[in-house]
Protein backbone atom coordinates (compact mmCIF):
# COMPACT_ATOMS: atom_id res chain seq x y z
CA UNK A 1 0.00 0.00 0.00
CA UNK A 2 1.39 3.39 -0.96
CA UNK A 3 2.22 6.15 1.49
CA UNK A 4 -0.47 8.36 -0.09
CA UNK A 5 -3.10 5.70 0.54
CA UNK A 6 -2.04 5.35 4.15
CA UNK A 7 -2.10 9.11 4.64
CA UNK A 8 -5.58 9.46 3.17
CA UNK A 9 -8.18 9.24 5.96
CA UNK A 10 -10.97 6.73 5.47
CA UNK A 11 -14.24 8.32 4.42
CA UNK A 12 -17.58 6.59 4.25
CA UNK A 13 -18.72 6.84 0.61
CA UNK A 14 -22.36 7.03 1.74
CA UNK A 15 -21.86 9.75 4.37
CA UNK A 16 -23.90 12.34 2.48
CA UNK A 17 -26.89 10.02 2.27
CA UNK A 18 -26.64 9.10 5.95
CA UNK A 19 -26.54 12.74 7.00
CA UNK A 20 -29.50 13.51 4.74
CA UNK A 21 -31.49 10.67 6.32
CA UNK A 22 -30.57 11.94 9.79
CA UNK A 23 -31.79 15.44 8.92
CA UNK A 24 -35.03 14.08 7.49
CA UNK A 25 -35.54 11.92 10.59
CA UNK A 26 -35.03 14.88 12.92
CA UNK A 27 -37.37 17.01 10.81
CA UNK A 28 -40.08 14.35 11.17
CA UNK A 29 -39.57 13.50 14.85
CA UNK A 30 -39.42 17.06 16.25
CA UNK A 31 -42.95 18.08 15.12
CA UNK A 32 -44.28 14.75 16.41
CA UNK A 33 -42.68 15.34 19.80
CA UNK A 34 -44.23 18.81 19.87
CA UNK A 35 -47.66 17.39 18.98
CA UNK A 36 -47.26 14.81 21.78
CA UNK A 37 -46.40 17.63 24.21
CA UNK A 38 -43.19 15.82 25.14
CA UNK A 39 -41.34 18.09 27.55
CA UNK A 40 -38.88 15.98 29.59
CA UNK A 41 -37.27 19.05 31.17
CA UNK A 42 -40.45 19.63 33.18
CA UNK A 43 -39.54 16.55 35.28
CA UNK A 44 -36.69 18.53 36.84
CA UNK A 45 -38.79 21.47 37.92
CA UNK A 46 -39.10 22.08 41.68
CA UNK A 47 -42.82 21.18 41.88
CA UNK A 48 -42.29 17.97 39.90
CA UNK A 49 -39.37 16.87 42.05
CA UNK A 50 -41.31 17.58 45.24
CA UNK A 51 -44.31 15.58 44.03
CA UNK A 52 -42.03 12.70 43.02
CA UNK A 53 -40.39 12.61 46.45
CA UNK A 54 -43.77 12.56 48.20
CA UNK A 55 -45.05 9.84 45.90
CA UNK A 56 -41.99 7.61 46.40
CA UNK A 57 -42.03 8.17 50.17
CA UNK A 58 -45.45 6.51 50.32
CA UNK A 59 -43.88 3.26 49.10
CA UNK A 60 -41.74 2.88 52.20
CA UNK A 61 -41.57 0.56 53.99
CA UNK A 62 -42.77 -2.28 51.69
CA UNK A 63 -45.46 -4.60 53.06
CA UNK A 64 -43.95 -7.85 54.33
CA UNK A 65 -46.74 -9.47 56.34
CA UNK A 66 -47.18 -13.19 55.76
CA UNK A 67 -50.84 -12.80 54.80
CA UNK A 68 -50.05 -10.19 52.14
CA UNK A 69 -47.10 -12.15 50.75
CA UNK A 70 -49.43 -15.12 50.36
CA UNK A 71 -51.84 -12.91 48.45
CA UNK A 72 -49.00 -11.68 46.23
CA UNK A 73 -47.88 -15.27 45.55
CA UNK A 74 -51.41 -16.26 44.48
CA UNK A 75 -51.64 -13.21 42.20
CA UNK A 76 -48.24 -14.06 40.68
CA UNK A 77 -49.29 -17.64 39.97
CA UNK A 78 -52.52 -16.35 38.43
CA UNK A 79 -50.54 -13.98 36.19
CA UNK A 80 -48.42 -16.86 34.87
CA UNK A 81 -51.55 -18.95 34.34
CA UNK A 82 -53.24 -16.14 32.41
CA UNK A 83 -50.22 -15.66 30.16
CA UNK A 84 -49.72 -19.38 29.46
CA UNK A 85 -53.41 -20.16 28.89
CA UNK A 86 -53.76 -17.11 26.65
CA UNK A 87 -50.77 -18.19 24.58
CA UNK A 88 -52.23 -21.68 24.23
CA UNK A 89 -55.44 -20.22 22.80
CA UNK A 90 -53.42 -17.90 20.54
CA UNK A 91 -51.45 -20.85 19.13
CA UNK A 92 -54.61 -22.89 18.55
CA UNK A 93 -55.98 -20.01 16.47
CA UNK A 94 -52.73 -18.89 14.84
CA UNK A 95 -51.40 -22.20 13.52
CA UNK A 96 -54.38 -22.98 11.22
CA UNK A 97 -54.54 -19.32 10.20
CA UNK A 98 -50.84 -19.44 9.26
CA UNK A 99 -51.44 -22.49 7.08
CA UNK A 100 -54.24 -20.66 5.26
CA UNK A 101 -52.41 -17.34 4.93
CA UNK A 102 -49.01 -18.47 3.68
CA UNK A 103 -48.48 -18.55 -0.08
CA UNK A 104 -45.62 -21.00 0.30
CA UNK A 105 -47.85 -24.09 0.20
CA UNK A 106 -50.32 -22.68 -2.27
CA UNK A 107 -50.70 -24.18 -5.74
CA UNK A 108 -49.75 -20.73 -7.03
CA UNK A 109 -46.25 -21.45 -5.68
CA UNK A 110 -45.74 -23.96 -8.50
CA UNK A 111 -47.35 -21.82 -11.17
CA UNK A 112 -50.92 -23.11 -11.05
CA UNK A 113 -53.80 -20.61 -10.89
CA UNK A 114 -55.84 -20.54 -7.69
CA UNK A 115 -59.61 -20.76 -7.76
CA UNK A 116 -61.60 -17.80 -6.53
CA UNK A 117 -62.80 -19.64 -3.44
CA UNK A 118 -59.34 -20.33 -1.97
CA UNK A 119 -58.23 -16.80 -2.84
CA UNK A 120 -61.23 -15.38 -0.96
CA UNK A 121 -60.53 -17.63 2.04
CA UNK A 122 -56.89 -16.52 2.17
CA UNK A 123 -57.74 -12.83 1.88
CA UNK A 124 -60.50 -13.17 4.45
CA UNK A 125 -58.16 -14.91 6.90
CA UNK A 126 -55.52 -12.20 6.45
CA UNK A 127 -58.08 -9.50 7.18
CA UNK A 128 -59.35 -11.42 10.22
CA UNK A 129 -55.81 -11.60 11.64
CA UNK A 130 -55.30 -7.89 10.90
CA UNK A 131 -58.46 -7.15 12.85
CA UNK A 132 -57.36 -9.25 15.83
CA UNK A 133 -53.93 -7.66 16.12
CA UNK A 134 -55.27 -4.16 15.48
CA UNK A 135 -57.35 -4.21 18.67
CA UNK A 136 -55.10 -3.75 21.73
CA UNK A 137 -55.33 -6.48 24.33
CA UNK A 138 -56.44 -3.90 26.89
CA UNK A 139 -59.51 -3.14 24.78
CA UNK A 140 -60.26 -6.86 24.48
CA UNK A 141 -59.82 -7.18 28.25
CA UNK A 142 -62.27 -4.33 28.92
CA UNK A 143 -64.80 -5.95 26.60
CA UNK A 144 -64.52 -9.38 28.22
CA UNK A 145 -64.62 -7.91 31.72
CA UNK A 146 -68.01 -6.48 30.78
CA UNK A 147 -69.12 -9.91 29.54
CA UNK A 148 -67.68 -12.21 32.20
CA UNK A 149 -67.03 -9.85 35.10
CA UNK A 150 -63.79 -9.28 36.97
CA UNK A 151 -61.31 -12.14 36.88
CA UNK A 152 -58.68 -13.96 34.83
CA UNK A 153 -61.07 -15.21 32.13
CA UNK A 154 -61.04 -11.79 30.50
CA UNK A 155 -57.24 -11.71 30.48
CA UNK A 156 -56.91 -15.18 28.98
CA UNK A 157 -59.31 -14.39 26.13
CA UNK A 158 -57.75 -10.96 25.52
CA UNK A 159 -54.26 -12.45 25.13
CA UNK A 160 -55.57 -15.36 23.08
CA UNK A 161 -57.32 -13.20 20.48
CA UNK A 162 -54.82 -10.34 20.25
CA UNK A 163 -51.74 -12.56 20.14
CA UNK A 164 -53.32 -14.92 17.60
CA UNK A 165 -53.22 -12.15 15.01
CA UNK A 166 -49.60 -11.31 15.84
CA UNK A 167 -48.45 -14.93 15.81
CA UNK A 168 -50.20 -15.76 12.53
CA UNK A 169 -48.66 -12.75 10.77
CA UNK A 170 -45.11 -13.40 11.95
CA UNK A 171 -45.32 -17.18 11.52
CA UNK A 172 -46.45 -16.70 7.90
CA UNK A 173 -43.64 -14.23 7.25
CA UNK A 174 -41.06 -16.59 8.77
CA UNK A 175 -42.23 -19.47 6.60
CA UNK A 176 -42.27 -17.36 3.44
CA UNK A 177 -38.81 -15.88 4.10
CA UNK A 178 -37.12 -19.30 4.18
CA UNK A 179 -35.79 -21.37 1.31
CA UNK A 180 -38.77 -22.28 -0.86
CA UNK A 181 -37.02 -24.99 -2.87
CA UNK A 182 -37.85 -28.01 -0.65
CA UNK A 183 -41.50 -27.02 -0.32
CA UNK A 184 -41.94 -26.36 -4.04
CA UNK A 185 -40.20 -29.63 -4.89
CA UNK A 186 -42.61 -31.56 -2.67
CA UNK A 187 -45.62 -29.81 -4.20
CA UNK A 188 -44.34 -30.38 -7.74
CA UNK A 189 -43.92 -34.10 -7.03
CA UNK A 190 -47.47 -34.61 -5.85
CA UNK A 191 -47.24 -34.01 -2.11
CA UNK A 192 -50.24 -32.47 -0.42
CA UNK A 193 -50.01 -28.95 0.97
CA UNK A 194 -50.02 -30.35 4.51
CA UNK A 195 -47.12 -32.68 3.68
CA UNK A 196 -45.21 -29.85 1.98
CA UNK A 197 -45.73 -27.66 5.04
CA UNK A 198 -44.80 -30.31 7.62
CA UNK A 199 -41.83 -31.83 5.79
CA UNK A 200 -40.62 -28.88 3.73
CA UNK A 201 -41.34 -25.46 5.22
CA UNK A 202 -41.52 -26.06 8.98
CA UNK A 203 -38.26 -28.03 9.53
CA UNK A 204 -36.02 -25.31 8.10
CA UNK A 205 -37.86 -22.54 10.01
CA UNK A 206 -38.53 -24.45 13.25
CA UNK A 207 -35.97 -22.52 15.29
CA UNK A 208 -37.33 -19.11 14.29
CA UNK A 209 -40.93 -20.21 14.84
CA UNK A 210 -40.25 -21.60 18.30
CA UNK A 211 -38.04 -18.67 19.27
CA UNK A 212 -40.73 -16.16 18.36
CA UNK A 213 -43.38 -18.19 20.17
CA UNK A 214 -41.30 -18.19 23.35
CA UNK A 215 -40.71 -14.45 23.02
CA UNK A 216 -44.45 -13.87 22.69
CA UNK A 217 -45.05 -15.86 25.87
CA UNK A 218 -42.62 -13.55 27.64
CA UNK A 219 -44.59 -10.57 26.30
CA UNK A 220 -47.82 -12.23 27.46
CA UNK A 221 -46.48 -12.33 31.04
CA UNK A 222 -45.94 -8.57 30.93
CA UNK A 223 -49.24 -7.98 29.16
CA UNK A 224 -51.24 -10.02 31.66
CA UNK A 225 -50.01 -7.71 34.43
CA UNK A 226 -51.07 -4.63 32.48
CA UNK A 227 -54.52 -6.07 31.80
CA UNK A 228 -55.02 -6.60 35.51
CA UNK A 229 -55.49 -2.83 35.82
CA UNK A 230 -58.83 -3.17 33.99
CA UNK A 231 -59.99 -6.03 36.19
CA UNK A 232 -58.56 -9.03 34.34
CA UNK A 233 -57.00 -10.61 37.42
CA UNK A 234 -53.45 -11.34 38.44
CA UNK A 235 -50.77 -9.01 39.77
CA UNK A 236 -52.07 -6.02 37.86
CA UNK A 237 -55.47 -6.13 39.51
CA UNK A 238 -53.85 -6.49 42.93
CA UNK A 239 -51.55 -3.50 42.25
CA UNK A 240 -54.51 -1.44 41.10
CA UNK A 241 -56.45 -2.32 44.25
CA UNK A 242 -53.53 -1.39 46.52
CA UNK A 243 -53.00 1.92 44.75
CA UNK A 244 -56.67 2.83 45.02
CA UNK A 245 -56.53 2.08 48.73
CA UNK A 246 -53.41 4.29 49.06
CA UNK A 247 -51.44 1.30 50.36
CA UNK A 248 -47.99 2.38 49.17
CA UNK A 249 -46.18 -0.40 51.03
CA UNK A 250 -48.30 -3.08 49.37
CA UNK A 251 -47.80 -1.43 45.99
CA UNK A 252 -44.02 -1.42 46.48
CA UNK A 253 -44.00 -5.13 47.34
CA UNK A 254 -46.16 -6.00 44.35
CA UNK A 255 -44.00 -3.94 42.01
CA UNK A 256 -40.92 -5.75 43.32
CA UNK A 257 -42.64 -9.09 42.69
CA UNK A 258 -43.55 -7.89 39.19
CA UNK A 259 -39.91 -7.02 38.46
CA UNK A 260 -38.75 -10.43 39.71
CA UNK A 261 -41.45 -12.15 37.63
CA UNK A 262 -40.42 -10.34 34.45
CA UNK A 263 -36.75 -11.14 35.09
CA UNK A 264 -37.62 -14.79 35.67
CA UNK A 265 -39.73 -14.92 32.50
CA UNK A 266 -36.88 -13.32 30.56
CA UNK A 267 -34.44 -15.90 31.95
CA UNK A 268 -36.72 -18.83 31.12
CA UNK A 269 -37.27 -17.42 27.64
CA UNK A 270 -33.52 -17.07 27.10
CA UNK A 271 -32.84 -20.62 28.30
CA UNK A 272 -35.51 -22.03 26.01
CA UNK A 273 -34.14 -20.12 23.02
CA UNK A 274 -30.63 -21.40 23.80
CA UNK A 275 -31.92 -24.96 23.98
CA UNK A 276 -33.66 -24.49 20.64
CA UNK A 277 -30.54 -23.10 18.97
N, C-alpha and C positions, 0 to 999 in steps of 0.2 A: 504494500500500500504506500502510495506516495506521501511526501511530507505535506503537500497541499491538501490532500484528502484528510489527513489526520488533523490538520489545523482547522478545517472547515467544521463548524459546529453542526450537530445533527438537527435537522428541522423537519417536523412532521409535514408531509406534503399536503395533508388535508386540514391544516390548521385554520385556514380561512373559513372552510365550511363548518368546522366545529365551533368557531367563534360566532359565526352567523346563527347557528342553531341555538347557542347559548343566549344570544341577544333576543331571538324570537321567543325562546322559552320564558325569559324574564319578562318580556313585554306581555305575554299571555298570563303569567302567574300573578303579577302585581295587581292588575285590575280585579282578578278573582279574589285575591286576599282582601282588597278594599271592599268588594261586594259582600264578603263574608264577615266584615267588621273584625278582622284579625288584628288585634293590637296587643302583642305579647308584653310590651313595655309597661302596660297598665298593671301587670302582676307585681311590679316592684314599687308601686306607689304605697304611701304610708298606710292608707285605709285598707288596701288589699292585704298588705303584710300583717296588719293587726287582726283582720278577720281570719286570715289563715292560721295565725298563732292560736286564736281562741278556738277555732274549729279543731285543730290538731290536739289541743289540750284536753278536749272532751273525750279523746280516745284513751286516755291514761287514767288509771292502769287498766290493762286488758282483763276481761272477765275470765276467771280460771276455776270457777266452781265446778264440781264434778257433774252436777245435773246439767249445767249449760254445755259442758264439753261433750256429754252424751248426746245432747240435742244437735250439736255441731257435727258429731260423727254420723248421726242418722241422716242429716241433710247432705253431708258429703257423699255418703253411699247412694242416696237418692239421685244426686247430680250425676254420678257415674252411670247409674242405671238408666237415667233419662238419655244421656248421650249415646250409650251403647244400643239401647232399644231403638232410638231414633235412627241411628246409622243402619241397623238391621233392616228397618222398613225402607230406608232410602236405597239400600242395595237391592232389595226385592223389586223395587220399582225401576231402578236405574239400569239394571243389567238387561232386562228385556227391551227397554227403551233404546239402549245402546245398540243392541242387535238390529233393531228396526231402523235406527237413524244412520248407521254407518254405511257408506257407499262401498266399502271394501269388499263386502260379501254380496253385493248386488250383481245381478246379471249384466248390468251396464258396465261393470268392471272388466268384462271380457268382450265388450263390444256389442252386446245384444240389447235391443230396445226394451225398455220397461213398459209394462201396461199402465194405463192411467190409474187403475186401482191401487197398485203398490206405490206409485208415485204420490198419490193423495195420502196414503197411510203414512209414508215417510215424512211428508211435509207437515201433516197434522201432528205427528209425534214430536217433531222438532219445535213446533209452535207450542205444544203442551209443555215441553220441558222449559222453553223460554218463559212461559207464564209462571211456572213453579219457581224458577230461580229469580224471577223479577220481583216477587213478593218477599219482603224481608221476613225472616223467621219470627221477629217480634210481632209483626202484623198477624201472621198465622197464629201465634200464641194468644194474642188478644182475642182473635175470632174463636178459637177453641175453648178459651176460658169462659167465654159467653155461652158456649154450647154445653160444656161438661162441668163448668164450675172450677174453682181453684183446685190445683193439684197437678201432679206430674203428667197426667194423660195429655194435657194441652201441650206440654213441652215435647213429649215424644212425637206427637203428630206434627208439630211445627218443624222439628228437625227432619223428620222423615220426608215431608213434602218438599221443603225448601232445598234440602241437600240432594234429593233425588234429581232435581233439575241440574244442579252443579255437577254431580257425579256423571250423569249421562252425557253431558256436553264434553267434559274433559276425557272420559273414557273413549268416546267416539273419536275425539281428536288424537288421542294417543294411538289408537288402532290404525287410524288413517295416516299417521305420520311415520309408521314403520315401513319396513321393506314389504312391498306388495307382491313380490314375485312368488313366494310359496303359496299364498292364498289364491292368486290368479291361476297358478298351475293346477291346484286342486280343483278349482271350479272348471277349468278348461278340460280336465280329464274326467269329468262326470261326478265329482263329489257334490254333495248337497251343501247349501249355504251354512248349515249348522256344522257340518264336518270341516268345511273350509275355515270357519271361525275358530273352532276348538283346536284343530290340528295345525292351522296355518298362521292365523293372526295373533291369537292369544299367547302361544308359547314365547314368541319373540318380544312381546310387550308385557309379559307377566310382571316383571320387576317394576316397571313404571306404573302399571295398574294397581298393584298391591301397595306400592309406596304412596301413591296419591290417596288411596283409600284409608291408609293409616293416618296420613296427615289430616284428612277430613274428620276422622274420629277425634283427633286432638283438638281441632277447631270446634267440634260438637261439644266437647267438655267445657270449653270457654263459653260457647253460645248458650248452653243449658243454664249456666249461672246467670247470664244476662237476662234470659227469659223468665227467670224467677222473679224479677222485679215487676212483672205484669201478672204474677200469680200462678206461674207454671211450676211451682214446687222447687225443691232443692235448696242449695246454698243461697241463691239469689233472693228467693222469697224470704228466707230467714234474715238476710242482711237488710232487706227492705223493711221488715217488721221491726228490727232493732233500731234502725235509723228513725222510723216514725215514732218510736217510743222514746227517742232521745237517749238510748242506751249506748253511749260511745264506747264503753269497755267491751260490750258484746260485739259491736261492729268491728272493733279492732281485732278481736279474736277471730271472727269469721273471715275478715280480710286476710289475716295471716294464714288461715286454713286454705283459703282460695289460692293464695300464692303457692303454697306447698302443693296443692292439688295440680295446679297448672305445671309446676316444675316436674312433678311426678309423671304427669301425662306426657310432657315433652320428653322425659327420659325413656319412658316405655316406648313411645313412638320412635325415638332414635334407635333403641335396641332392636326393635322389630325391623326397621329399615336396614340396619346393619346385617341382620340375619338373612334378609331377603336379597342382599347384594350378591 
